Amino acid sequence: MNKQIVLVAHNIRSTHNIGSLLRSCDGLGIKKVYLTGYSPYPASKNETRLPHIARKLDSQIHKTALGAENTVAWEYIENPLQAVSLLKSEGYQVAVLEQSKNSRKLHKFKTPQKIALIIGEEVNGVSKELINISDITLEIPMFGEKESFNVSVAAAIALYHFRFS
């Protein structure tokens, strides 16, 4: 059976990161993307934002998504706890991608059939509140001078691992 993988992107500030995430999710066959918090999101049929704001954000996301905003199922839910609760009720194991003293190395993690990945803010990462309600915290080992990857790159690495492990 094909794995069911979803992404929860919480408080991602950059429209370019959102576009890149959507494009990577398209390429990896991710089932759905939940955009939460202040993460920008593409224009939708049931738009509640002012038209000029929705158009501007949609255009910026499209620069890196290149149409993936129309091919990947996505939903905006302001409260990430609501998205996580929904996913848990559907039987998803919830993993957070974050460096912490209790995190496991990504390459040592065997992906279950239903997995949800939470990623967080570009600078501060995933909040303690989201870490505390997740089932596992995973991290990508770093070998250079930098402490972490760009959020969209890190998510793509983790989602690729989920697809093939």
N, C-alpha and C positions, 0 to 999 in steps of 0.2 A: 504494500500500500504506500502511496505517495505521502510524504510528510506534509503536515499542515503547519506552515510557519507564518506568524504574523509579527508585525513590528509596531511598537508603541514609541513614538517620537515626542518626547515631552520638553517643552520650553526650548525648542531649537529656534534661535533668533534669525538665522540667515535663510533667505529665500533660496539662495544657491545650494545650500546644504539640503533643504527640503527637495529641491529638484533633483539633486544627485541621489538622494535616498530613494525617491520614486523610480528613477531610472535603474538603479541597482536592483530594486525590488522587482521591477518588470523582468530584468534579465535573469533573475534567480527564481522566478515563479512564486513569489511571495503571495500568500492568499489575500492578505489585507494589511493596510497601514492605518493606524490610528494616530492622528495628529492631535496633541493635547496641549493644554496651557496656552501660552502665548505664541506657540508655533504658527507661522503663517500657513495658509492652505489655499489650494486653487479655488477658483470661482466654482460655484455649484448652482444647481437648479433652485434650491430653496435658500438663496443667498439672503443673509441678514445684515451684511456689512453695507456701508455706503457704496454705490456703484463704482465711483472712481477709485476707491481703496481696493475693492475686489479686483477690478481690472488691472491696477498697478501690480498687486501681489501676484496675480495670475500670470502676467507677462514676465515678471522676474523669475518665478518658479519655472516657467516654460523654457527659459534660457539654458537651464541645465537638464531639465526633465526631458526636453525634446519630444513631447507628446506622451510620455509615460504617465503624466497626470490624468490622461484619458484612458489608459490601458490597465492601470493598477486600481483595484478596489481600495478606496480610502474613505475615511470618515473623520470628521472633526468632533471630538468630545472634549469640552473644556476641562473637566475634572479627570485626571489620569486614574484616580482611584476607582471611578465608575467604569472605565475601560478595563482595568485589571480585574475588577469584580466580575464583569461580564465574561472575560476570557477564562477565569477560573471556573465559573459556573458551566462553561462549555468544555471543561476538561483539559485546558492548556496548562502546561508547566510554565511558570513565569520566571524568566532569567533576566537579570540586570547586567549590563555591560559596564563595569566600573572597577577601578583599582581600589582594593581595600585589604585589610589584614586577613579577612575571611574569604577572599575571592579564590576561586579555582582557576587554573590555567585553561584557557579555551581549548587548546589542542588535546587536553586529557578528558574532555567532556563528551560523553556519548549522548547524542541528541535523541529525545523521545519522539514519538509519532506526532504529538501536538505540542508545539513550543511557541511561546511569545517572548520576544526580546524587547526590553525597555532600554532606550538610550536617553541621555539627558543633555542639559545645557552644554554649549561649546566650551565654556571656561570652568564652570563649577561641577559639571557632571550630573549624576543622578542624585536626587535628594535622599536623605536618610529615611524619610517616610516611605518612599517607593522601594528602597533597598529592604526595609523591614517587612514589607508585605510580599516580597518576591520569594520564590522557592530556592533560588540559587543566585550567587553573584559570580560572574565570570570576568576574567581579564585577559587581554592579549599581551604576552610578554614583549618587552621592548629590548632592543639590542644596541641601539645607538645612543646619542646624547639626549634626545628629546624624551619627555616623560609619557607622551601619548600620541596617538594618531588623530587626525581630523575626525570629527564625529561621523561624517558620512563614509569616510574610508574605513573606520573601525567597524561601523555597522555592516558594511559590505563584507569585510573579512569574516565577521561572526556569522552572518547569514549564509555565506558560502560554506562555512564549516558545518552549520546546521543542515544544509541541503545534502552534504555528502558524508556525514559521519553517522 
